[in-house]
Amino acid sequence: MPTDRPQWLVRSNRLEDAKHSLSRLTSRGTDFNADEAIQLMRHTNEVEKELTAGTSYWDCFKGVDLHRTEIVCVAWVIQVTCGGPMSGYSAYFFTRAGLPPTRAYDLSAYV
């Protein structure tokens, strides 16, 4: 649930709730300053707003960002096409290859 994450609370301008959330997430006895962390989050949020002002998703397909988009898409496609999803169906393929079902399930645990 995003409503209890400190970064989301800072972006929603709920600083006291963010401080409370940070105090719950940190260990007792550490020299952690929640106010400094919240100020850093506020600064980061302002920088991100400045960097993304006037941009849209269409910008992902222009100039240098097009190259970055292509790299990310290829990395994602490689994961999908390498056979990883088929490992979930390995028991089915083992039984189709002629193994008895109990042996196929045993083998699928190691794939």
C-alpha positions, 0 to 999 in steps of 0.5 A: 500500500503506497500510502504508508511509504515515506516518499509518497507521504512527502510527495503528498505534503504529509510531512508529519506522517512521513516522519512517523513512518520513517521512525517506524522503519528505523531501528531504535538506538541509531543516530538517524535524523528523520527531519534530515531524511525528509528534507532530502526527500523534499529536495529530491522531489523538487529536482525530479519535478524540474527535470520532468517538467514539460515531458511526456511518454512520447519523449521516450521515442525521440533522440537519445531516449529512443536508444535507451528505450530500445535497450530496455525493451531488448533486455525485457524481450531477452528475459521473456524469450530465453525460456524462463516462462517455459520452466513453469510448464516443464512438468507438462513437457516432461510428461509429453516426452514420455516420463511418468507424471510422478517423475516429471513433477520431481524433475520440474522441481529442479528446473 
